[in-house]
């Protein structure tokens, strides 16, 4: 199944490319469409479902994301999805229900723990079948996912000793991608400040991006020490960007990395980053 050129272009926004030799450039949706045959690996990122938040249509919003993500996957096959935190909204008893919902995704998926995912680390592992800190590889690409909260919803720095071990393990991989829910620099309203995290990330040349959730109103890219820190808005909750979308990341032949937002609900105004 192939998405039509018109539909693909209509629902794509904020396209950025990071080249193998360094540097950053913006692309338009037409240019992006022409690159589809060069994709070696593709994954999507969605954050902040807030399943169970009062006075929101959380069930419908979650089902809409799953439907649209599966539709995208049917035409643009994805290797996996990362759900980057705040899967539920505070109520621990809802986590198994959220798990059953996200099991409807037709691609493998991984999860990170956000500040509204207020269950213990052991309960998290029992429900999701993975620890709160994990890493894995796909080809020559490494993926490091770390928790930035606890059972009480505290804003935390990731475990930097664990993260350094994983970055060391993967330093010979072509690319490393990091996923944490809460931003670790006060670039945004709800972030915290962890200079040691920024320093650690900058010490590994193969770290190609850090992905954040948490900030529902952020869908852009902040460059720091040549590392892009990337946001993907939200798929649920009661505040943030006017649209509910997910981010796509594609590693191309030649190791150029392209990322863009997919808005499955309404057409977006084109933006140049």
CORWOMO-V688862 format. One record per pair of residues at least 12 apart in sequence whose ideal C-beta (glycine too) atoms are under 10 Angstrom apart, sorted by the first residue. I is the first residue (numbers start at 1). J is the second residue. Records with the same first field share a line. If there is no record, write none. Layout:
I=J ; J
This chain:
1=71 ; 73 ; 74 ; 75 ; 76 ; 77
2=36 ; 74 ; 75 ; 76
3=33 ; 36 ; 71 ; 72 ; 74 ; 75 ; 76
4=33 ; 75
5=29 ; 30 ; 33 ; 34 ; 36
6=33
7=75
8=29 ; 30 ; 32 ; 33 ; 36 ; 72 ; 75 ; 76 ; 262
9=28 ; 29 ; 30 ; 32 ; 33 ; 267 ; 270
10=29 ; 263 ; 266 ; 267 ; 268
11=29 ; 68 ; 72 ; 243 ; 245 ; 260 ; 261 ; 262 ; 263 ; 264 ; 265 ; 266 ; 267 ; 268
12=27 ; 28 ; 29 ; 30 ; 32 ; 33 ; 245 ; 248 ; 260 ; 261 ; 262 ; 263 ; 267 ; 268 ; 270
13=29 ; 219 ; 243 ; 245 ; 260 ; 261 ; 262 ; 263 ; 267 ; 268 ; 269 ; 270 ; 271
14=26 ; 27 ; 29 ; 219 ; 220 ; 221 ; 233 ; 245 ; 247 ; 259 ; 260 ; 261 ; 263 ; 268 ; 269 ; 270 ; 271 ; 272 ; 273
15=27 ; 28 ; 29 ; 30 ; 31 ; 32 ; 35 ; 248 ; 258 ; 259 ; 260 ; 261 ; 270 ; 271 ; 272 ; 273
16=32 ; 209 ; 220 ; 221 ; 228 ; 230 ; 257 ; 258 ; 259 ; 260 ; 261 ; 272 ; 273
17=31 ; 32 ; 35 ; 250 ; 252 ; 256 ; 257 ; 258 ; 259 ; 260
18=175 ; 208 ; 209 ; 221 ; 223 ; 226 ; 227 ; 228 ; 249 ; 255 ; 256 ; 257 ; 258 ; 259
19=252 ; 254 ; 255 ; 256 ; 257 ; 258
20=174 ; 175 ; 208 ; 251 ; 252 ; 253 ; 254 ; 255 ; 256 ; 257
21=254 ; 255 ; 256
22=205 ; 226
23=226 ; 256
24=221 ; 223 ; 226 ; 228 ; 273
25=256 ; 273
26=221 ; 270 ; 271 ; 272 ; 273
27=258 ; 260 ; 272 ; 273
28=270 ; 272
29=260 ; 270
31=258
32=248 ; 250 ; 258 ; 260
35=250 ; 252 ; 253 ; 256 ; 258
36=75 ; 76 ; 250 ; 252
37=252 ; 253
38=250 ; 251 ; 252 ; 253 ; 254 ; 256 ; 258
39=76 ; 77 ; 79 ; 248 ; 250 ; 251 ; 252 ; 253 ; 258
40=79 ; 138 ; 139 ; 140 ; 141 ; 250 ; 251 ; 252 ; 253 ; 254 ; 255
41=78 ; 79 ; 80 ; 138 ; 139 ; 140 ; 141 ; 175 ; 249 ; 250 ; 251 ; 252 ; 257
42=72 ; 73 ; 76 ; 77 ; 78 ; 79 ; 80 ; 107 ; 248 ; 249 ; 250 ; 251 ; 252 ; 258
43=78 ; 79 ; 80 ; 81 ; 82 ; 107 ; 108 ; 109 ; 110 ; 138 ; 141 ; 143 ; 177 ; 247 ; 248 ; 249 ; 250 ; 251
44=69 ; 72 ; 73 ; 76 ; 78 ; 79 ; 80 ; 81 ; 82 ; 83 ; 105 ; 107 ; 109 ; 232 ; 246 ; 247 ; 248 ; 249 ; 250 ; 262
45=80 ; 81 ; 82 ; 83 ; 84 ; 112 ; 177 ; 179 ; 209 ; 211 ; 212 ; 213 ; 230 ; 231 ; 232 ; 246 ; 247 ; 248 ; 249 ; 259 ; 261
46=62 ; 65 ; 66 ; 68 ; 69 ; 81 ; 82 ; 83 ; 84 ; 87 ; 102 ; 105 ; 109 ; 213 ; 232 ; 233 ; 234 ; 235 ; 236 ; 244 ; 245 ; 246 ; 247 ; 262
47=82 ; 83 ; 84 ; 85 ; 86 ; 87 ; 112 ; 114 ; 179 ; 181 ; 211 ; 212 ; 213 ; 214 ; 215 ; 216 ; 231 ; 232 ; 233 ; 234 ; 235 ; 236 ; 237 ; 240 ; 246 ; 247
48=83 ; 84 ; 85 ; 86 ; 87 ; 89 ; 114 ; 116 ; 181 ; 213 ; 214 ; 215 ; 216 ; 232 ; 233 ; 234 ; 235 ; 236 ; 237 ; 239 ; 240 ; 244
49=61 ; 62 ; 65 ; 66 ; 83 ; 85 ; 86 ; 87 ; 88 ; 89 ; 98 ; 101 ; 102 ; 114 ; 116 ; 213 ; 234 ; 235 ; 236 ; 237 ; 244
50=62 ; 86 ; 87 ; 88 ; 89 ; 90 ; 98 ; 114 ; 116 ; 216 ; 234 ; 235 ; 236 ; 237 ; 238 ; 239
51=86 ; 87 ; 88 ; 89 ; 91 ; 94 ; 95 ; 97 ; 98 ; 99 ; 101 ; 102 ; 116 ; 117 ; 235 ; 236 ; 237
52=87 ; 88 ; 89 ; 90 ; 91 ; 92 ; 93 ; 94 ; 95 ; 97 ; 98 ; 116 ; 236
53=86 ; 88 ; 89 ; 90 ; 91 ; 94 ; 116 ; 236 ; 237 ; 238
54=89 ; 90 ; 91 ; 238
55=238
56=89 ; 236 ; 237 ; 238 ; 239
57=236 ; 238
58=88 ; 89 ; 94 ; 98 ; 101 ; 236 ; 237 ; 238
59=97 ; 101 ; 236
60=236
61=234 ; 235 ; 236 ; 237 ; 244 ; 265
62=87 ; 97 ; 98 ; 101 ; 102 ; 104 ; 235 ; 236
63=101 ; 104
64=235 ; 236 ; 244 ; 264 ; 265
65=81 ; 83 ; 101 ; 102 ; 105 ; 234 ; 235 ; 236 ; 244 ; 245 ; 246 ; 264 ; 265
66=81 ; 101 ; 102 ; 103 ; 104 ; 105 ; 106 ; 235
67=104 ; 264
68=235 ; 244 ; 245 ; 246 ; 262 ; 263 ; 264 ; 265
69=81 ; 102 ; 104 ; 105 ; 106 ; 107 ; 109 ; 235 ; 246 ; 262 ; 264
70=104 ; 105 ; 106 ; 107
71=106 ; 264
72=107 ; 246 ; 248 ; 262 ; 264
73=105 ; 106 ; 107
74=106
76=248 ; 250 ; 262
77=106 ; 107
78=105 ; 106 ; 107 ; 108 ; 109 ; 248 ; 249 ; 250
79=107 ; 108 ; 138 ; 139 ; 141 ; 249 ; 251
80=105 ; 107 ; 108 ; 109 ; 110 ; 136 ; 138 ; 143
81=102 ; 105 ; 106 ; 107 ; 108 ; 109 ; 110 ; 111 ; 246
82=109 ; 110 ; 111 ; 112 ; 143 ; 145 ; 177 ; 179 ; 211 ; 213 ; 232 ; 246 ; 247 ; 249
83=98 ; 102 ; 105 ; 109 ; 110 ; 111 ; 112 ; 114 ; 128 ; 179 ; 181 ; 213 ; 235 ; 246
84=110 ; 111 ; 112 ; 113 ; 114 ; 145 ; 179 ; 180 ; 181 ; 211 ; 212 ; 213 ; 214 ; 231 ; 232 ; 247
85=111 ; 112 ; 113 ; 114 ; 115 ; 116 ; 117 ; 145 ; 147 ; 148 ; 149 ; 179 ; 180 ; 181 ; 182 ; 212 ; 213 ; 214
86=112 ; 113 ; 114 ; 115 ; 116 ; 117 ; 149 ; 153 ; 181 ; 182 ; 213 ; 214 ; 216 ; 234 ; 235 ; 236 ; 237
87=99 ; 101 ; 102 ; 111 ; 112 ; 113 ; 114 ; 116 ; 117 ; 124 ; 127 ; 128 ; 181 ; 213 ; 236
88=114 ; 116 ; 117 ; 118 ; 119 ; 236
89=114 ; 116 ; 117 ; 118 ; 236 ; 237 ; 238
90=115 ; 116 ; 117 ; 118 ; 153
91=116 ; 118 ; 119
92=117 ; 118 ; 119 ; 120 ; 123 ; 124 ; 127 ; 151
93=119
94=119
95=117 ; 118 ; 119 ; 123 ; 124 ; 126 ; 127 ; 128
96=119 ; 123 ; 126 ; 127 ; 128
98=111 ; 117 ; 127 ; 128
99=111 ; 127 ; 128 ; 129
102=128
108=136 ; 138
109=128 ; 130
110=128 ; 130 ; 134 ; 136 ; 143 ; 145 ; 179
111=124 ; 127 ; 128 ; 129 ; 130 ; 132 ; 134 ; 145 ; 147 ; 179
112=124 ; 130 ; 132 ; 133 ; 134 ; 145 ; 146 ; 147 ; 148 ; 149 ; 158 ; 179 ; 180 ; 181 ; 182 ; 211 ; 212 ; 213
113=128 ; 131 ; 132 ; 133 ; 145 ; 146 ; 147 ; 148 ; 149 ; 150 ; 151 ; 156 ; 180 ; 181
114=147 ; 148 ; 149 ; 153 ; 155 ; 180 ; 181 ; 182 ; 213 ; 214
115=147 ; 148 ; 149 ; 150 ; 152 ; 153 ; 154 ; 155 ; 156 ; 181 ; 182 ; 190 ; 213 ; 214
116=149 ; 153 ; 181 ; 214 ; 237
117=132 ; 147 ; 149 ; 150 ; 151 ; 153 ; 181
118=149 ; 150 ; 151 ; 152 ; 153 ; 154
119=132 ; 150 ; 151
120=132 ; 150 ; 151
121=133 ; 147 ; 150 ; 151
122=151
123=151
124=147 ; 151
130=145
131=145 ; 147
132=145 ; 146 ; 147 ; 148 ; 149 ; 150 ; 158 ; 159
133=145 ; 146 ; 147 ; 158 ; 159 ; 162 ; 163 ; 166 ; 180
134=146 ; 147 ; 166 ; 179
135=162 ; 163 ; 165 ; 166 ; 167 ; 169 ; 170 ; 176 ; 178
136=170
137=169 ; 170 ; 173 ; 176
138=173 ; 175 ; 177 ; 251
139=173 ; 174 ; 175 ; 251
140=170 ; 172 ; 173 ; 174 ; 175 ; 206 ; 251 ; 255
141=170 ; 173 ; 174 ; 175 ; 176 ; 177 ; 206 ; 208 ; 251 ; 255 ; 257
142=166 ; 167 ; 169 ; 170 ; 171 ; 172 ; 173 ; 174 ; 175 ; 176 ; 177 ; 178 ; 206 ; 207 ; 208
143=166 ; 170 ; 173 ; 175 ; 176 ; 177 ; 178 ; 179 ; 211
144=158 ; 162 ; 163 ; 165 ; 166 ; 167 ; 169 ; 170 ; 176 ; 177 ; 178 ; 179 ; 180 ; 207 ; 210
145=158 ; 166 ; 177 ; 178 ; 179 ; 180 ; 181 ; 211
146=158 ; 159 ; 160 ; 162 ; 163 ; 166 ; 178 ; 179 ; 180 ; 181 ; 197
147=159 ; 162 ; 180 ; 181 ; 182
148=180 ; 181 ; 182 ; 183 ; 184 ; 192 ; 194 ; 197 ; 212 ; 213 ; 214
149=180 ; 181 ; 182 ; 214
154=182
155=181 ; 182 ; 183 ; 184 ; 190 ; 191 ; 192 ; 214
156=180 ; 181 ; 182 ; 184 ; 192 ; 194
157=180 ; 182 ; 184 ; 192 ; 193 ; 194 ; 195 ; 196 ; 197
158=178 ; 179 ; 180 ; 181 ; 182 ; 184 ; 194 ; 197 ; 200
160=184 ; 194 ; 196 ; 197 ; 199 ; 200
161=200
163=178 ; 180 ; 197 ; 200 ; 201
164=200 ; 203 ; 204
166=178
167=200 ; 201 ; 203 ; 204 ; 206 ; 207
168=204
170=204 ; 206 ; 207
171=203 ; 204 ; 205 ; 206 ; 207
172=206
173=204 ; 206
174=206 ; 208 ; 251 ; 255
175=206 ; 207 ; 208 ; 209 ; 251 ; 255 ; 257
176=201 ; 204 ; 205 ; 206 ; 207 ; 208 ; 209 ; 210
177=206 ; 207 ; 208 ; 209 ; 210 ; 211 ; 230 ; 249 ; 251 ; 257
178=197 ; 200 ; 201 ; 204 ; 207 ; 208 ; 209 ; 210 ; 211 ; 212 ; 227 ; 229
179=209 ; 210 ; 211 ; 212 ; 213 ; 230
180=194 ; 197 ; 210 ; 211 ; 212 ; 213 ; 214 ; 229
181=211 ; 212 ; 213 ; 214 ; 215
182=194 ; 212 ; 213 ; 214 ; 215
183=197 ; 210 ; 212 ; 213 ; 214 ; 215 ; 218 ; 222 ; 229 ; 231
184=196 ; 197 ; 198 ; 200 ; 201 ; 210 ; 212 ; 229
185=197 ; 198 ; 210 ; 212 ; 222 ; 224 ; 229
187=212 ; 215 ; 218 ; 222 ; 224 ; 229 ; 231
188=212 ; 214 ; 215 ; 217 ; 218 ; 222 ; 229 ; 231
189=214 ; 215 ; 217 ; 218
190=214 ; 215 ; 216 ; 217 ; 218
191=212 ; 214 ; 215 ; 218 ; 229
192=214
197=210
198=210 ; 224 ; 225 ; 227 ; 229
199=225
201=224 ; 225 ; 227 ; 229
202=224 ; 225 ; 226 ; 227
203=225
204=227
205=226 ; 227
207=225 ; 226 ; 227 ; 228
208=227 ; 228 ; 249 ; 251 ; 255 ; 257
209=221 ; 227 ; 228 ; 229 ; 230 ; 249 ; 257 ; 259
210=222 ; 224 ; 227 ; 228 ; 229 ; 230
211=228 ; 229 ; 230 ; 231 ; 232 ; 247 ; 249 ; 259
212=229 ; 230 ; 231 ; 232
213=231 ; 232 ; 233 ; 234 ; 235
214=231 ; 234
215=231 ; 232 ; 233 ; 234 ; 240 ; 241
216=231 ; 232 ; 233 ; 234 ; 235 ; 236 ; 237 ; 238 ; 239 ; 240 ; 241 ; 244
217=231 ; 233 ; 234 ; 239 ; 240 ; 241 ; 242
218=230 ; 231 ; 232 ; 233 ; 234 ; 240 ; 241
219=231 ; 232 ; 233 ; 234 ; 240 ; 241 ; 243 ; 245 ; 247 ; 261 ; 263 ; 268 ; 271
220=232 ; 233 ; 261 ; 271 ; 273
221=259 ; 273
223=273
228=257 ; 259 ; 273
230=247 ; 249 ; 259
231=247 ; 261
232=245 ; 246 ; 247 ; 248 ; 249 ; 259 ; 261 ; 262
233=245 ; 246 ; 247 ; 261 ; 263
234=246
235=264
241=261 ; 263 ; 268
242=263 ; 265 ; 266 ; 268
243=261 ; 262 ; 263 ; 264 ; 265 ; 266 ; 267 ; 268
244=263 ; 264 ; 265 ; 266
245=260 ; 261 ; 262 ; 263 ; 264 ; 265 ; 266 ; 268
246=261 ; 262 ; 263 ; 264
247=259 ; 260 ; 261 ; 262
248=260 ; 261 ; 262
259=273
